[in-house]
Amino acid sequence: MTDTSSLPVYPHRHLLGIRELSPVDIELLLDRADAAVAISRRHEKKTSTLRGRTQINLFYEASTRTQSSFELAGKRLGADVMNMSVASSSVKKGETLIDTAMTLNAMRPDILIIRHASAGAAALLAQKVGCSVVNAGDGAHEHPTQALLDALTIRRAKGRIAGLSVAICGDILHSRVARSNILLLNALGAGVRVVAPSTLLPSGIAQMGVTVCPTMAEGLKGADVVMMLRLQRERMQGAFVPSIREYFRYFGLDAEKLKAAKDDALVMHPGPMNRGVEIASEIADGPQSVIQEQVEMGVAVRMAVMEALLDPRRRPSEDYA
Ligand code: NCD
């Protein structure tokens, strides 16, 4: 990439969650990602940092931006990238996650990117395979690269993370994005508020170091960043909200509710968006929205993470020991 030999060696082999990262680890990844943004904006985007390395994307859940940005990130670093299409693989014939992982491991990849509906799937895989593992979302547990790309977007727009007020709004209960963001923002010294109906808040959320706000008016008051979350209806059994119309009326972000935040507050959404459910189109496409920047930062962050994990200075001899 740029001259990475001057950057400190990243101390971890896997990226399983934000919880295991120190503030220094996080800043190091964000600094590397800043350099990767410049590469993606060039006419010639290909580098040779991961030339000769093999990356496998193993996605058990639907994904548009996360899978494609991991693929592009790998290609921009010069890696050979393979997308395992779970829908047409032996997984459909009943193969277990571990058996699939062991089969892929025997092909000697250097890095495995996994998304799975069960919390802990990435950590389990990391114990079984001989390569680096990146968690691209495990159930309602963590989605570390999403939190990193959100932090990069905020840091580039506001110049800092510490001291900012961030309101995370919507379906916190089912959201790995919310969990990873809360951990990261707290680690870097931001103040986090969560706004949701009580049915969409996990029990014990206050112990994660956030302020719980029952209304958008309260949660958005003076906020620097408003992060909206998708209502994850595919993870809901039963009714968590009375009706979509009522949900939008009380918790959907529209121009009126956004007035409570600072005039220059950023509006964010990890995607995919449900327009008219958690966010009005005029806001999603409006001047305060940085939703497209988030997508751009996603490629940069994934380049930074893979490059850091596969840093050849990090004792490569221990791989496949
Ligand atoms: C999120 C996810 O999959 O957890 N999306 C994403 O990674 N871009 C959030 C969501 O699905 O709502």
Residues whose N, C-alpha, C, O or C-beta is under 5 A from the ligand:
A	BS01	NCD	R65 T66 G137 H143 V177 R230 P270 G271 P272
